[in-house]
Amino acid sequence: MTRLANRWEAQDKTQPASGSAIPLPMAGGTSPVVAAALKVPCWVLKNCDESKRTRCAASRNPSLACWVALTWAEGRLPAKCANCPRYTDAPALAVGD
């Protein structure tokens, strides 16, 4: 089985990309003002104190969107995120992205 997998991988490397990827359009582009606001960490916008930030998954994972970090930490989307513009204005991703 390993030899077969190695053969397929070698064939993939020699063949040019087929261009079969489907580009996904984003619904309604984000304005520059909204894009700039999204770069500000949520704990700054919510004015969280230091003790709250140390317990927060969003501040411990600043490379992730705050709602993503909180969802991973809690196992589900927190109710407080459902109406937050950071969540509602986030671009949708196709399953498997």
C-alpha positions in Angstrom: 0.0 0.0 0.0 2.9 2.4 0.8 4.4 1.8 -2.6 1.1 2.7 -4.3 0.7 5.8 -2.2 4.3 6.8 -3.0 3.6 6.3 -6.7 0.5 8.5 -6.7 2.4 11.2 -4.8 5.2 11.1 -7.4 2.6 11.3 -10.2 1.0 14.3 -8.6 4.3 16.1 -8.4 4.9 15.7 -12.1 1.5 16.8 -13.3 0.6 20.5 -13.5 -2.2 21.8 -11.3 -5.6 21.2 -12.9 -7.1 24.4 -11.8 -10.1 22.6 -10.3 -10.3 24.8 -7.3 -13.6 26.7 -7.1 -13.2 30.3 -6.0 -15.7 31.3 -3.3 -17.1 34.8 -3.6 -17.4 36.8 -0.4 -20.7 38.3 0.3 -20.6 42.0 0.5 -16.9 43.1 0.9 -15.7 44.5 4.2 -15.3 48.2 4.3 -11.8 49.6 5.3 -13.3 51.0 8.5 -14.6 47.6 9.5 -11.4 45.9 8.5 -9.4 48.3 10.6 -11.7 47.7 13.6 -11.4 44.0 13.3 -7.6 44.3 13.8 -8.1 45.7 17.3 -8.2 42.9 19.8 -11.6 42.2 21.4 -10.2 42.7 24.9 -9.2 46.2 24.0 -12.7 47.0 22.6 -14.4 45.5 25.6 -12.0 47.1 28.0 -11.2 43.9 29.9 -9.1 44.1 32.9 -5.9 42.1 33.3 -7.4 39.4 35.5 -10.2 38.7 33.0 -7.7 38.7 30.1 -5.5 36.0 31.8 -8.5 33.7 31.9 -9.7 34.4 28.4 -9.0 32.1 25.5 -9.1 34.9 23.0 -6.3 36.8 24.6 -4.2 33.7 25.0 -4.6 33.0 21.2 -4.3 36.4 19.6 -3.6 34.9 16.2 -7.2 33.6 16.1 -10.4 35.5 15.8 -11.8 35.9 19.3 -14.9 33.9 18.6 -12.8 31.0 17.1 -10.6 30.9 20.2 -13.6 30.9 22.5 -15.4 28.2 20.4 -12.4 26.0 20.6 -12.0 26.5 24.3 -15.7 26.0 25.2 -16.5 23.4 22.5 -19.4 25.5 21.1 -20.0 29.1 20.1 -20.6 31.2 23.3 -24.0 32.9 23.4 -22.3 36.3 23.8 -20.7 35.9 20.4 -23.9 35.2 18.4 -24.8 38.9 18.0 -21.2 40.3 18.1 -20.2 42.1 14.9 -16.8 40.3 14.9 -18.8 37.0 14.5 -21.6 38.2 12.3 -19.3 40.1 9.9 -16.8 37.3 9.6 -16.5 35.9 6.1 -18.1 32.5 5.7 -15.8 29.6 4.8 -16.8 26.5 2.9 -16.6 23.2 4.7 -13.1 21.8 4.4 -11.3 25.1 4.2 
